[in-house]
Amino acid sequence: MATKKAKKKAPAKAKARAKSKAKPSARAKAPKAKKAKRKPNAAFMKPLSIGSALQPIVGNKPLPRTEVTKRLWAYIKKNKLQDAKERRNINADDNLKKVFNGKKTVSMFEMTKLVSKHLS
């Protein structure tokens, strides 16, 4: 007898599940609100004067730090100065040696430190 009851209950549960899947849930999700775009930090957008050693690479007009970095990387890629094996290293040409204090090879992280000395 117990087995007959179990067989009868199983189809009823399956029907209930099917009905619940077909109906939209009572807690319908509200449409997501669009996230506001991040505002850039004003300190990064402040134009800085370019030092004489850095001017042949990025120009002589005051630029924000972010733009200086973009132009520096454009110069490095244009002249193929990124090391082929160790991509983190930059091989300096004559213009970059002035910025890098005479060093032949500098890592990316050290490069930002050295470039910041030429911005004010």
Secondary structure, 3 states (H helix, E strand, C coil): CHHHHHHHHHHHHHHHHHHHHHCCCCCCCCCCCCCCCCCCCHHHHCCECECCCCHHHHCCCCECHHHHHHHHHHHHHHCCCECCCCCCEEECCHHHHHHCCCCCEEEHHHHHHHHHCCEC
